[in-house]
């Protein structure tokens, strides 16, 4: 499966080079992370995967989140949606009738979430550590 996924992503990248190949792997990892939050396997909505991606970006990259996302060519939640729908188009992922790119447009502000949001989370952790 790994080689097949890599081949598909290379094919996608030939047609749509806006996003680095690593971004596709991250989206798949985020989908898996998001699905594990539910007790049984089920379809994940656009809103749910966006929340999972947000959590994973902050968890994995912390203060470097914006740098990593920009390196991958991702500047907004719509970019995540474009990657998801590229994977749908190539039958790596499936969608329901309710799934569409609109669910990914302006879902949250990257600056607010990945810069300000990270700093707020860090300040809370430091505050909790001081009270111990």
Buried (B, 14 or more C-beta within 10 A) or exposed (E): EEEEBEEBBEEBBEEEEBBBBEBBBBBBBBBEBBBEEEEEEEEBBBEBBBBBBBBBBBEBBEEEBBEBBEEBBBEBBBBBBBBBBBBEEBEBBEBEEEBEEEBBEEBBEBEEBBBEBBEEEEEEEEEEEEEE
